[in-house]
Amino acid sequence: RDLIIIMIVLIVFIVLGMVSIAYCLMHINVLVIIPMLWLLEEIKKVNRCEDHDASSGFMVGVGSCEIKNAYTTFELLFKIVRLANSAYFSGDLQVAYIAFVDVLSAFKLLKNKKAIGVTSNNLGNVMCVMYRTMMTTGDDMICGMTKREIISKGT
């Protein structure tokens, strides 16, 4: 009779342990895996050059602190690159230059070689336009830089 009670108690503990493990795994899934998959999908959209809003669809209450920080960094970089590109195409070279310099610093810290290459190319385009504008207008300075500074920073 005591053996049966001990076996029942053991079975109950085993079942409770399995339920606890299942709950923990489900909680990890909600906090880590699902937000990471969502973030990965957002990054794929950016890589495919799809028109989308970086802040769309992210649930603030979901995800671990690290994932929220990664998303916040991704969203900020996306918005700064968008700002820099918009400034460049609207002719505001100073805003574009400052934004691309900031973004380039961030990508260098992240050691993202592809992003560094793209941003360096965009920054080079901005500096080339700055130089050509100075040559056309005959101005000595643009965006606080002389021709010599533009050439030295652009190489």
Secondary structure as GFF3:
##gff-version 3
##sequence-region A 1 155
A	DSSP	alpha_helix	2	28	.	.	.	ID=ss1
A	DSSP	pi_helix	29	33	.	.	.	ID=ss2
A	DSSP	alpha_helix	34	47	.	.	.	ID=ss3
A	DSSP	alpha_helix	65	90	.	.	.	ID=ss4
A	DSSP	alpha_helix	93	110	.	.	.	ID=ss5
A	DSSP	alpha_helix	113	137	.	.	.	ID=ss6
A	DSSP	beta_strand	141	142	.	.	.	ID=ss7
A	DSSP	beta_strand	145	146	.	.	.	ID=ss8
A	DSSP	alpha_helix	147	154	.	.	.	ID=ss9
###
